[in-house]
Amino acid sequence: MLRLNRLQKLFAIFFIPRGMYCDECPFWSNDKKRSRRENGYCSYLGKGDWDLNNGILGNSFLWDQIKECGLKYTSKSNPKDREVFDRWYNEK
């Protein structure tokens, strides 16, 4: 799996898409050797679902291409995306 150095991380922000999904993010990948719900990997973070479970949101959803980095989380079209997601997640 690819890991980024500090300089690469500095410029990576330009390639991370807006919104809560990393479906078009060049840093997202999956590890086909792992189970479906634990195979997401973010080379920007240098971590996968297997590292992040019980992390920021309790469980990592990289496998479903939901961001764990939190960068550019809101979209231009709906600046309240993060608020809506947080409200939905906390209701569970």
N, C-alpha and C positions, 0 to 999 in steps of 0.2 A: 504494500500500500504506500502511496505517495505521501510524504511529509514535507511541509513548507518551512523555509527559514524565515527570519524576521522581515527581511526585505520583500520576499515574495508575499508574505501576509499583508504588508503595507499596501501593495498594489492589487491584492486579491479583491479588495472591496469594490473595485470597478467592475468585476466580473460576476459578483453575487447579485442575482436578480431580486427585485422588490417583491414583497409579499411573504406569506407564511410558508410557501412551498419552495423547495429547491429542485423542482423538476427540470429547470433549464440551467442549473448551476454546474459549471465544469468541475467543481470539487466534490460532487456527490458521485458515489459509486456503490456497488454492492458486492459482497463476498459470497459467491455462489456455493461455497463450502458450508455455509451456515444456514440455519433454518430461516424460513421466509420472514418471520417477524423479528429476526435479530441479525439481518444481513446488511443493513444500511451502513455506509461509511462516509465520513466527511474528511477530506484531506486538509481542509482549512483548519479544522479543529484537531486533526490527527487522531480522531477517535471514531469508534463504531458503536452501533447499538449495544454490543456486548460490553463496551466500556461505560456507556452512559446510562444503562438501566439503573433506576433509582437515582437519577440525576436531576436536572433542572425541573422537569415536569413530573418526576416520579418514575416514568418510563420513557425511553427514547422512541421516537417515531421516525427516525431516519429511514427505516425500511419502507415507510409510506411517503417518503420524500417531504416530510415536515421538518422545517429548520430547527436546529438546536443552537445555532450560533447567535440568533437574535438580531443579526445585522440586516438592515433594510427591511425590517419585518412588516412595516406598513406599506401599502401600495399608494401610488399617486391618486388612483381613482377612489379609494376609500381609506382615508387616514385613520379610521377607527378599527382597522382589521385586528390589531393586537388586542384592543379592548374587547371586541366581540369574541375573539378566541378565548381570552382569559375568562370571560363571563361563562362561556359555554363549558370550558374545562372545569371550572370551580363548582359548577352545578352537579357534577357527577359524584 
